[in-house]
Amino acid sequence: MKITQIETIFVDRYLFVQVHTDEGITGLGESGAWGYLEASAAAVETFKRYLIGQDPLRIEHHWQYLYRWSHFRGAAIMGALSAIDIALWDIAGKYFGVPCYQLLGGKTRDKVRVYYHVFGDTKEKLIEGCKQAKALGFTAVGHLTPFLDESRDVPYFKTHVDKMQDAIETVGRYREAVGKDVDLCIEIHRRLTPAEAIVLARGIEPYQPFFYEDPILPDSFDAMALVAEKIHIPIATGERLHTIYEFEALLKRGAVQYVRPDVCMAGGLTHCKKIAALAEAHHVGVVPHNPLSPVSTAACVQLAACIPNFALQEYPIGENEPPKSEIVKSALKLENGFLIVPDVPGIGIELAEDAAEKYPYRPREVKTRLHVDGSVVDQ
C-alpha cells in the first residue's frame, strides 16, 4: 500500500488533512494550530514531498523522519505532523479492520468521561451554564473562568484585591450552583502572574476544583513548579506544549498533576501515547485538550480508550449542532456525560463530502486584549 495524495481541507475554523492510498483507503486528521492554520497547511505541503509514495503503515518511522529532518519545531509544524499522524493511524485501523485503540494496546475502558464547555460574559450566564450542564447529565464542567469571557475590545483594569476577591467569590457561586454532583475545571487561560496564581488558588481551595488550568503562561516550567509547590489544588497544563521533552520537564519538577496534551498539536496519537506513559510514570492523569472539531474529539477518544491514566476529556460545545454536526457524517455517541468508545475501524469518524462548500473557511482575526494603559493583557 502506498500514499498517493494528501489533501488539506479548510472548513469553518478548522484544518483537516486527508491521506489517500492506492488501495482506496483514506485517513482523516486535524491540525490543532488553530491560530496559524494557513501556516500549518503549508507545512503539510512540505511534508507531502516526502510522504507521497511511502507505505502509510510505517507510522513511527514517518513521524521520526518528519520531526527530525529539518531541525525546526513549533505549533504550525507540529499541528501538521499531528494531523498526518492521526490520518495514518486512521488508515492503519481501516486496513486491519479495527479501531485505532486496538492497535495501540487495546481498550482500557468502554466509555470516556467528558467535561462540558461553559461560556458567559456575566456571572449569571456562567452559573446558568453550570446548571444546564448538570441538567444535561454532565458530571464535570470546564472552560470555566472566574474572570468572565469578556470581549477583547474592552480595555482591562481591576485592582488586585477586586480581581482576587471577585474571582474567589465567583468560583464559590459555581460550587453552590451544582453542589457535589459536578466537578469544576477552573480555566485561567494563562492570565495570572505566579504571585496572583498562588493567591487565587488558596482562595478557591475550599471549593475543591477538579483542577486549576493554565494559571500562568507556559513559558517557564520553573515558575509553574513554584506555583504548584505553594498551592493545594491540582494544576492542569500542557495544551501549548508539543513534545515529550517539554512534558518531561514539567513532570520532573512536580509542576503538573494533570497533563493536557492536544492530540492534534502534540504529535498525534503516536506522540501523545508516549506523553501519557511519561505521565503514568509520575502518577499523573491525562486530560486531553480539545477545543476543535468532532474529528479532534474522535482522535482524543482513541487515546483515552487505550491508556490507563486517563482522567477526563474536554468536550467542546456544539458537537451535535450545526456547523459541527454537519462537518462530519455522524458524531460520537454521548450518554450521561460519557462518550461511548466506538468499535468501528480507524478513528471512528468521517468528514462530510460537502463540508468545505457548506461551511467555508473563516480565518481568525488577530486580536488580543489591552490594558487601560495600552499594554498587552493575557486572556
N, C-alpha and C positions, 0 to 999 in steps of 0.2 A: 504494500500500500504506500502511495506517495502523496504528498501535498501538491495540489495543482493550482490553487488560488487562495488568496487571503483578502477578505473584504473588510473595510472599515465602514460602519454604518452609523451615521448620526441620527438620533431620534429624540425629539423633545430636548431634554437636557442631559442626554446620555450618549455614550460612545460604545457601540458594540463591535465585536470582531467575530467574523465567521471564517472558519478554516475549512476549505473544501479538499476532498481527496478523489483519487482516480477510481475508488470503489463506491462513490456516491454517498459516502458518509460525511456529514457536515458537523463541525463542532462550533459551539457558541460560547463567547466570553464577553466580559465587560471591563473597561478601564475605570479605575477609581480616582483618576486625577481630575476631578470634576472642575477644578478651576482652570485647567490647562488641557482641555480635551483636544484642541487643534494640534497642540504640540505632541500629545500622546499618539494621535493618529499618524503624525509624521514619523514618529519612532517606529510604529508598526510598518510603515512603508519601507523604512530602512531594514528592519528585521526580515521582511519578505525576500530581500536579495539573497539571504542565506536559506530561508525555510523552503522556498519553492523547490520541489523535487526530493525533499527529505522524507524519511519514514516518520509519520506522526507519533508512532508509539515509543520513540526514544525520548520520552518527555524529560527526564532528568538530564540527559546529555544535552538536549537543546537548551534547557534552562541555563546550565553552566556555560555553554558556548556563547549564548547571547548576553549573559550577565558579565562575562569576563573578557569579551573580545576587545572592547574599546576603552575600558577602564573608567567610563563615565557612569554616573548614577543619577538619582533624582526622581521626583514624583512622576514626571511625564514619561520617562523611560520605564520606570517600574510599573506604572499603570499599563503601558503597552505590553510589557513582558507578562504581567499578571493576566491580562485578557487572553493572550495567546496560550498561556499555560492552562487556563480554565478550559479553553476551546479544545486543546489537545486531550485533556482528561475526558471531556465530553465525547470526543471521537473514540478514545480507548474504551469507555464504558459501552458505547453503542457497538463497537467492533466485537467485544466479548459478550455482549448481551446482558450486562449487569450495571447497577448504579455505580457511580464513581467510588462511593464509600466502600464498596465490596473489594475494589482493587487497592484500597488504602488501609486494609486491615479488617474490614467487616464492621458491622453495625454494633455500636455500644448502647444505643437507645432507639426507641421506636418513635419518639416524638421530641420536639425541641421547644423548650420554654422560651417565650419571647417577651420583650417589653415594648410597649406601645408608645409612639411619639405623642407628646402633648405640647401644644404651642399656644401662645397668647401674649398680647401686648398689655394686658391688665392682669392683676392677681385673680380677679373674678373669673376671667376666661381660663386661666391655668387651673384653678381649683375645679371649675366645672369640667374641664378636660380630664382631670384625675377621676372625678366621679363617673363620667361617661365611660372611661376605660374600664373601671371596675364593673359597671353595669354590663359591659360587653363581654365580661368573663376574663379579662386580663388580670394577672396576679402581680404585674410589675409595670410601672410607667417610667419613661425616661425622656431624654432630650428635655429634661425638666429643669428649667433655670430658676434660681431665686431672684434674678435681676430683670425679668421680663424680656420678651422678644421685641425689643424696641427698634424703631426704624433707624437705619444708619444715616439718614438725612438730618437727624436731630442731634445737635451738639450735646456732649455729655458733661455733667458735673454733679457730684454729690460730695458732701463732707464724708470723712472716713467713718464717723460714728453713725451717720444716717445710712450710709451704704451697708455697713455691717449689721446694724440692728434691724433694718428693714428686711434684709436677706434672711436673717435668722428667723424673724417673725413669719416670713413667707413660707419657709420650709415647715415651720410648726403648723401652719394652716393646711399645708398639703397633708401632713400626717393626720391631722384632725379630720380631714375630709374623707379619708379612705380607711382609717383605723389600722388594724393589724392584718387586713386581708390583702393589702397591696404593698409591694416593695417600691421604694422611691430611689430612682437612679438620678442623682443630682448632677446636672451638667453645668459646668462653669465656663466652658469654651475658652480656656486659657486666658481669662481676663484679669486675673489677680497677680499681685506680686507675692513672693513667698511669705512675707510678713502678713499680708491680708489673708492669704490662704489658710494660714495657721489660725488666725483669729476666727475666721468663719467656720472652719472645721470644728473647732472647740465649741462654738456656739450652737451648731446643729447636731452635735453628738447625741443629745438626749432623744432625738427623733429617729435614730438608728437607720440612716440611709443604707441601702444595699451597697452603694459605692459613691465615691466623690470623684467625678470625672474631669480630667484635664484642668486641675485648679490653676496651673501656671503654664507658661509657654514650654514647649517640649525641648527647647534647645539645650538645656543644661540638666544632665542626669543627676549631677551632684545637688543642684537646687531642689529637684524633685525628691531626692533622698532626704534632704533636710526637712522638707515639709512632712514626709511620711514618718520621720523619726519623732516629730513633735505633736502628732495628732493620733486619735484613736478611732478613726473610721477608715475603711479601705479605700485606697486610691486605684482608680481605673485609668489607664492611659495607653497610648501606643498607636492611635489611628493615623498619626503623621509620620510614623516610622516605617522603614522599608525592608530591613534585613534582620537576620538572626543575630548579627553582631550588635546592632543597636539594642535589640531586646535583651540580649545577654548583659549589656552594660547596665541597663535598668535593673534587671533581676539580681545581679550580683551585689548591687547597692541596697537591696531591700526597698527600692523606691516604688514598687508597684505590687498590688495584691490581686488585681485582675488585668491581664494584658488584653489589648484591644486591636489585634491585627486586622487590617482590611484585606480580605481575600483578593479584592480587585486592585490592590495597591502594593501589598507586601509579598509579591511573588506568586500569587495564585495558590492553588491547592498544594502544589509541591513544597513551597517555602513555608506556608502557614502551618502545615503539618509539623514541620521542624520547629517552628516557633512554639507551637503547643507542647511539643516534647520538652523543650527548654523550660517552659513554664511548669510543666508537670514535675520536673526535677527539683523545682524550688517550691513545690506545694502551692502554686499559683493557678487560679482559674482563668478560663478563656471566655471573653465576651466579644465575639467578632463584631467589628464596626461595619455598619451597613446603612448609608444614607441614600442609596442608589435605587436601581430598578428591581423588578422581580427576578431578573437574571442574577444579580448580585445575591439576592435572598436565597435563590436556589443553590448557588455555589456555597454560601455560608452554611446551609443546612447539610450539604455533603460533608463539610468539615466537622460540624457539630456531631454528626452521626457516627464518626469514626474515632473520636478522641475521648479519653476517659475523664479529662478535667474540664470539659465544657461546663459553663455556669449559666449563661443567659445569652439570648440572641436579640440584637437590635432589629426591630420590625417597623420600618417606616410607614407613615400614614398613607392611606390611599391605595394599597396593593390590590384591593378588589373593586376599585372605582376607576373610571377613565381619568387621565390617559393611561395610567399604569396597567389597568386590566386589559386594555386593548393593544398594548405593545407586544404582549405575549399571547400565545394561543390559549393557555389556561394557567392560572396561578396555583401555587401550592395550597393544600387544604389546611384551614385553620379551625381548631376546635378548642374552646375554653382556654384560650391563651397559649396554646401549643400548636406548632406547625407539625403536621404529620410527615414523617420521613418517607419520601416516595420510593417505590420499588421498580420504577421504570429505568431503562438503561441510560447512562450518561448522567448529566446534572439534573435531569428531570423537568426541563422546560425548553420551549421553542419560541423563537421570535415570530411574530405575525408577519406575513408576507407584505402587507400594506402599511406596516408601522411607520416607515420613514415618510411615506406620502401622506398619511393621515395626521402625523404629528411632526412637522418639520422642525429642524434643529433651532433651538433658542439659545444663542450664546449668552453666557453670564456677563453682566455688567461689572466692570472693575470699579468697586466702590467699597471704601472702608469708613468707619466712623471716626469723627474728630472730636476732640475735647473742646470746651468753650475757649481754651487758649490757642486753639489751632493745631495742636499736636495730635498724633495718631492714637486712637484708643483700640485696644484689642477686644473684639466682640465676635 
